[in-house]
Amino acid sequence: MNRQNILITMTLVFLLGSTVGYSLTTAGDRFFASEAPFTIGVDSPEGINIYILTEVDEGDNDEETVVEEIHHEFVFTASSDQGMIVWDFGDGATATGATAVHDYDLPGMYSVSATQTMADEVITKELIVIVHLNSQAEVDNMECVCAPTAKDTIILLSDHEGQSLLEGFVRVEHDGSSESCSLRNPLQECHLRVLLQRTEAGEIIEETELFDDTFRSNEQVVDFSFPDTVLEPGQRLQLRLETDQVRDWHKPTAEWSMSAPLL
């Protein structure tokens, strides 16, 4: 083979190797292909799970609680499909293959790893994904002290261990056959008390008053924001809504978000 033909052959081999993602090296007078470095990625480093709670009241004071959870799906990919690739998602779940889809039950920060096992080497790469939580609740009527079924309303905010940002609002709206809140006289104004409670083993260990006042509108909104909420194992945060005014009858709803807990 003359020198010109050798150069043409070398050029074709180099272009072929570049096209399929390989680099060419030499060992003496031989050429061989070696794979590019093994890497992993994810379509988005952060996701948001959705939690929706609804209490359905059929008039018997025995509400049915319906919960819907929508989990964010992460798509993980590896730069190579050579050998065996095993994913560890950091929550006890695993998968195999160059592409994997996974969602998380709980908010948090997760370390995800992928291990590529070849005949002559084992490579492990890691990345971090973060799962936040948005929640909303629609609960049964908060009824007045004059009603035979009068009761307080409890809305669970969080029972996730660690430190997180918790913020949102609770709303009560007039819902009943009595006169509109806006038509009440000063002695019959609607009343609302909102308490933030920390519990442990079912016992209240801390309580903060967020709102305690009367109002004459058909809707009352109470905002809240707790930038450094810390929950120890077995603790939970909840809202307690109360009313002590005759003829109050309100429908509570709430929406809140929680950043991924930091342990």
C-alpha positions in Angstrom: 0.0 0.0 0.0 1.5 3.3 -1.0 1.7 6.4 1.3 -1.3 8.1 -0.3 -3.6 5.1 0.3 -2.4 4.8 3.9 -3.3 8.5 4.5 -6.7 8.0 3.0 -7.3 4.9 5.1 -6.2 6.7 8.3 -8.5 9.6 7.5 -11.6 7.3 7.0 -10.9 5.5 10.2 -10.6 8.8 12.1 -13.9 10.1 10.7 -15.7 6.9 11.4 -14.5 6.9 15.0 -15.5 10.5 15.5 -19.0 9.8 14.1 -19.8 7.1 16.6 -18.3 9.1 19.5 -15.0 7.3 20.0 -11.5 8.7 20.1 -8.6 6.9 18.3 -5.3 6.2 20.0 -2.3 4.2 18.8 -0.4 1.3 20.3 2.6 0.7 18.2 1.3 0.5 14.7 -2.3 -0.5 15.7 -5.4 1.6 16.1 -8.1 0.9 18.7 -11.2 2.7 19.8 -11.9 3.7 23.5 -15.2 5.1 24.8 -15.7 8.7 25.9 -15.9 9.2 29.7 -19.0 7.8 31.4 -21.4 10.5 32.5 -25.0 10.7 33.8 -27.6 13.4 33.7 -31.2 14.2 34.6 -33.9 16.2 32.7 -34.4 18.5 35.7 -32.5 18.7 39.0 -35.6 19.8 41.0 -39.2 18.6 41.0 -42.4 19.3 42.9 -44.8 16.6 44.3 -48.4 17.6 44.7 -50.6 16.6 47.7 -54.4 17.2 47.6 -56.7 16.4 50.6 -60.4 16.6 50.4 -63.0 15.8 53.0 -66.4 14.7 51.6 -69.3 15.3 54.0 -72.5 13.5 53.2 -74.4 15.1 56.1 -73.7 12.4 58.7 -70.7 14.1 60.4 -68.6 11.2 59.3 -66.5 12.7 56.5 -64.6 10.6 54.0 -61.1 11.7 53.4 -59.8 11.5 49.8 -56.1 12.0 49.2 -54.5 12.4 45.8 -50.8 12.5 45.3 -49.0 13.4 42.1 -45.3 12.7 42.0 -42.8 14.4 39.8 -41.0 12.0 37.5 -37.3 12.4 36.9 -35.7 11.0 33.7 -32.1 9.9 34.2 -29.8 9.1 31.3 -26.3 7.7 30.9 -23.9 8.7 28.2 -23.2 5.1 27.3 -25.2 1.8 27.1 -22.1 -0.4 27.2 -21.9 -3.1 29.9 -24.3 -3.3 32.8 -25.6 0.0 34.2 -27.3 0.0 37.6 -29.0 3.0 39.1 -29.4 3.7 42.8 -32.0 6.5 43.4 -31.1 7.1 47.1 -34.5 6.0 48.5 -33.9 2.3 48.4 -35.1 1.9 44.8 -32.9 0.7 41.9 -33.1 0.2 38.1 -31.0 -1.0 35.2 -30.3 0.4 31.7 -29.0 3.6 30.1 -32.3 5.4 30.8 -34.3 5.3 33.9 -37.5 7.0 35.2 -38.2 7.5 38.9 -40.4 9.4 41.3 -40.1 9.9 45.1 -42.8 9.4 47.7 -41.3 12.0 50.1 -39.8 15.5 49.6 -36.1 15.8 50.2 -32.6 15.8 48.7 -31.5 12.6 47.1 -28.1 11.4 46.0 -28.5 9.3 42.8 -25.7 7.1 41.4 -25.2 5.0 38.3 -22.6 2.3 38.1 -21.3 1.0 34.8 -19.7 -2.5 34.9 -17.5 -3.4 32.0 -15.3 -6.4 31.5 -12.2 -4.5 32.6 -13.5 -1.7 34.8 -16.3 -0.4 37.0 -17.2 3.3 37.0 -19.7 5.1 39.3 -21.1 8.6 38.8 -23.3 10.6 41.2 -25.7 13.6 41.0 -28.2 15.3 43.3 -31.9 15.8 42.8 -34.3 17.8 45.0 -38.0 17.1 45.6 -40.3 19.9 47.0 -43.9 19.6 48.0 -47.0 21.7 47.2 -50.2 20.9 49.2 -53.8 21.9 49.3 -56.7 20.9 51.5 -60.4 21.3 51.4 -62.0 20.2 54.7 -65.5 19.9 56.1 -67.3 22.9 57.4 -66.1 24.6 60.5 -69.4 24.8 62.3 -70.6 27.2 65.0 -71.0 26.5 68.7 -74.8 26.4 68.3 -74.7 23.5 65.9 -75.2 20.0 67.4 -72.2 18.8 65.3 -69.9 21.7 66.1 -66.2 20.8 65.9 -62.8 22.2 65.4 -60.9 21.8 62.2 -57.3 20.3 62.0 -55.2 20.6 58.9 -51.9 18.7 58.8 -49.1 20.9 57.4 -46.1 18.6 57.7 -44.6 15.6 59.4 -41.4 15.5 57.5 -38.2 15.3 59.5 -35.6 18.1 59.0 -35.4 21.8 58.3 -37.5 23.4 55.5 -39.3 26.5 54.4 -43.0 26.3 55.0 -45.4 29.0 53.7 -48.9 29.3 52.5 -52.4 30.5 53.6 -55.6 29.2 55.1 -59.0 30.6 53.9 -62.4 30.4 55.4 -65.5 31.2 53.3 -69.1 31.7 54.4 -70.9 28.4 53.7 -74.4 27.9 55.1 -78.0 29.0 55.1 -77.6 31.8 57.7 -77.3 35.4 56.7 -74.2 36.6 54.8 -71.2 37.5 57.0 -71.3 41.0 55.5 -74.8 41.6 56.9 -74.0 40.7 60.5 -74.4 43.4 63.1 -71.4 44.2 65.3 -72.6 41.8 68.1 -72.8 38.9 65.6 -69.6 39.3 63.7 -67.9 36.1 62.5 -65.0 34.9 64.5 -61.9 32.9 63.6 -59.0 31.6 65.6 -56.0 30.0 63.8 -53.4 28.2 65.8 -50.2 26.6 64.6 -49.5 23.5 66.8 -46.5 21.3 67.1 -47.3 17.8 68.3 -45.3 14.8 69.4 -46.8 11.4 70.1 -50.2 13.0 69.8 -49.6 15.6 72.4 -49.3 19.4 71.7 -45.9 20.6 72.8 -45.9 24.0 71.2 -48.7 26.4 70.1 -48.6 29.8 68.2 -51.6 32.0 67.6 -51.7 33.2 64.0 -55.0 34.9 64.0 -57.8 35.6 66.6 -60.3 38.2 65.6 -63.8 38.9 64.3 -64.7 39.9 60.7 -67.7 40.9 58.6 -66.7 39.6 55.2 -67.7 36.3 53.5 -64.0 35.4 53.2 -61.1 35.6 55.6 -57.5 34.7 54.6 -54.6 34.2 57.0 -51.2 34.0 55.5 -48.2 32.2 57.2 -44.5 31.8 56.5 -42.0 29.9 58.5 -38.5 30.0 56.8 -36.7 27.7 59.2 -39.1 25.1 60.3 -37.4 22.2 62.0 -39.2 18.9 62.8 -37.6 16.2 65.0 -38.6 12.5 64.4 -42.2 11.9 65.5 -43.2 15.6 65.4 -45.8 17.2 63.1 -47.1 20.7 62.4 -50.8 21.3 62.1 -53.2 24.2 61.9 -56.2 24.3 64.3 -59.2 26.4 63.3 -61.7 27.4 65.9 -64.8 29.6 66.1 -66.9 30.5 69.2 -69.4 32.9 67.6 -73.1 31.8 67.3 -74.2 31.1 63.7 -70.8 30.9 62.2 -70.6 28.3 59.4 -67.5 28.4 57.3 -65.7 26.2 54.7 -61.9 26.1 55.3 -59.4 25.6 52.6 -55.6 25.9 52.6 -52.7 25.9 50.3 -49.0 25.7 51.3 -45.6 24.7 49.9 -42.6 23.1 51.6 -39.1 23.1 50.4 -37.1 19.9 50.5 -36.2 19.1 54.1 -32.5 19.4 55.0 -31.4 16.7 57.4 
